[in-house]
Amino acid sequence: MPLSRSLLSRRISKSLRDQEADSHESPMIPPSSDTAGSWSAMLPELLGEIIRRVEESEDQWPQRRDVVTCACVSKKWREITQDFAKSSSLNSGKITFPSCLKLPGPREFSNQCLIKRNKKTSTFYLYLALTSSFTDKGKFLLAARRFRTGAYTEYIISLDADDFSQGSNAYVGKLRSDFLGTNFTVYDSQPPHNGAKPSNGKSSRRFASKQISPQVPAGNFEVGHVSYKFNLLKSRGPRRMVSTLRCPSSSPSSSTDHNPCDTTKMMKKPNKDGSGFTILKNKAPRWHEHLQCWCLNFHGRVTVASVKNFQLVATVDQSQPSGKGDEETVLLQFGKVGNDTFTMDYRQPLSAFQAFAICLTSFGTKLACE
């Protein structure tokens, strides 16, 4: 019996060694641990066609999360998916990845969004509207919280509704007002163009101490201003505002060979005469004799009369070949539809981040402007 057992064990071990050798020599059987590698080994043409069809078929949320799922397969899938998503965003204003929040909106129509306000926590939430109902939250995009620092007010804008630290990876930018709450400065967490330097001053710093990582900018970058005109005579009428912003380029040629997540290279560097900026002003309303109030046509997107409601048109628009704005086309409109619910509709050349920052300036009392 011991001899037979010994012979049997030798046969089993020899058989196992032969199977192991065959598995290493056969190119048809990939190792089980390289599953992700087998997905990455797909032909680029086939992979591109698959992602293109998914990207084109799923044009709205929540179905569009399938595009994000493709980007999670491997590094190669992520790069190709980001290329298609970025090209689609430049043409149609689709929002897929967080980087799309700093790309220009659609040209032919407006992205319809909702802003929900929480008065107890001074927090504002931006959602992409998925239906025509004002009660549906939609797809969460950004959140902002108001902080009072001495005589000034700051709105910290973040990708995380629970994290408003300027040192966080979720930090997007901030909005800072002056003492009267009539002049605002928009800061971006990333440089708007190559060679941009962070704004000077203690208020523009992201960290109280020394810079933690060279990959994270230690300061904020000034990208725009919003100002409200004084109403010293207390004349009847809505607030008057002017916004000057450095808007991202919507030309595909300007971003060729660039990382689709790198919005830094897509921003136009301003000239010395300030011609690199887009200038917006509020559209003048008309007085309605029968209703005895100032009226604007919001096309059903605003249902509650409020001094906060406004529409912005461009006097200078760098996205146009001539650089002149069309003062009849509304690029951003904001209005009240409930006690703590507001609509925000924006289009090119504004991004979701810029539109949200402008709308935040409308909250708060402005006695000198009303």
Buried (B, 14 or more C-beta within 10 A) or exposed (E): EEEEEEEEEEEEEEEEEEEEEEEEEEEEEEEEEEEEEEEBEBEEEEBBEBBBEBBEEBEEBEEBEEBBEBBEBBEBBBEBBBBBBBBBBBEBBBBBBBBBBBBBBBBEEBBBBBBBBEEEEBBBBBBBBBEEEBEEBBBBBBBBBBEEEEEEBBBBBBBBBEBBEBBBEBBBBBBBBEEEBBBBBBBBBBBBBEEBEBBEEEBBBBBEEEEEEEEBBBBBBBBBBBBBBEBEEEEEEBBBBBBBBBBBBBEEEBBEEEBBBEBBBBBBEBEEEEEBBBBBBBBEBEEEEEEEEBEBEBEEBBEEEBBBBBBBBBEBBBBBEEEEBEEEEBBBBBBBBBEEBBBBBBBBBBBBBBBBBBBBBBBEEBEBBE
